């Protein structure tokens, strides 16, 4: 069984075939759907060619089912959060950057944090909070 990805608010399933589906809005007001890879550390994004944005631009991400903003208040507004249920039915928080082109993802399970991606724009504070470097 493959991993399942859920909205942390409505618990709706976000995966369709081999993609995680997210509704997005750019800082310039463009809206669209983006398809993300379910493989942690794979930063392939599929989107409509007319839904464009620049690397470094902050993109708001929403559940396509309930419309709730996925930004993660408790860690950092530059991160979005979804839930992953693995093949053993274990729940993990998945936090990933809302900054276009930034390769940074965290898998958090019972206080343990695994980092994926090459960008060093974030650090983990002793409290376990992930903070953005200024």
N, C-alpha and C positions, 0 to 999 in steps of 0.2 A: 504494500500500500504506500502511495506517495504522501508527501506532506500536504496538509490542508491549510489554507490561509483565510483568516476571518477578519471582519471589521471588529475592532475592540468595543464598539458601541452597540450595534444591532446583531452582532455575531453571524451576519450573512456571509456566505462563501464568496470570496473574491477571485477564485481561480476559474478560468475557462480554458479548457484543453491544457496547453503547456504555458499559460501566462497568468500573471496576477493583473487584474484590471483595476485601474484607478482613474477617477475623474480628476482633472487638473485645471488650474487657472493660473496664468502667468501674472507677474506683477504689472504687465501692460494691459491686462484684462482679457487676453485670449483664453478660450476654454476648449477643452478637448478630452479625449480618452488617451491614456497611455497604457501599454502592455509591458509589464516588467517580467524579467526571468524569475522563476521560483528558486533558482540555484543561488544560494548566498555567495556573494563575491562576483557574480556575473552581472555586469552593468549594461547589458543590452536593453535598449528601449525601442519599442515599436510604437509609432504614432502616425497620424495623418500628415502628409507632407506640408499641408497648409497650417498645421499647428506647430509653429516654430517658436523657439526661444533661444537665447544666447547662453553659453556656458557662463556660470557665475550668477545667473538670474535665479531668484527665489521663486519656486513654484508651489502654490498651495495645492494640497492633495486632499481629496474627499472620497468617502465611501460612495461608489456608484449606486448603492442600494438605498441607504438612508440619508445620504447627503452630508453626514457629519464630517467636519474638518478633522483630518488625521494627525495634525501637529501634536507633538508630545509636550504638554505643559510642564510635567514634572521633571523632565530631563533638559529639554532645550527646544526653543521654538524653531530651530533650524532642522529639527528631525521630525519625521513622520513615524507613526507606530501602527503596526498591524500585529495580529496574533498568528503564530504558526503552531499547528498540532502535528507532531511527528508520527511516524509509523507505530510508535509504542503508546500513542494517545497522551504523550507528555506535552504540556503547553509551554511555549516560549514567546516572549515579547521580541519582536523584530523592529528595530529602530533603524531608519535609513535617512540619508540626507535629502532635504528638499531643495538643495542648491543644484541647479542643472550642471551636469558634468562632474560633480563631486562624487568620488568613489569611496563611500564610507557607510558601513552597515554594522550593526551590533545585534547579537543574539544574546538575550538575557534570560537566564533560567535560575530561579532560586538564588539570586544574588551573584551568580557567576556570569561574567561577561566575556563573550568571544567577539573579536573584532575581525571584520572582513574589509578588504579594499586598501588602497595605497595612500589615500589622503590622510595627512596628519593634522587636520584642522580641528580636531577634537581631542579631549583628554578625559580620563576617568578620575574624578575627585575621590578622596578617601571615603566619602559617604556613599559612593556608588553612582553618583549623579554624573552624567556625561555632559561636559561643558564645551562650548565652542571657544577656540583660541581667538583672541582679539588682535 
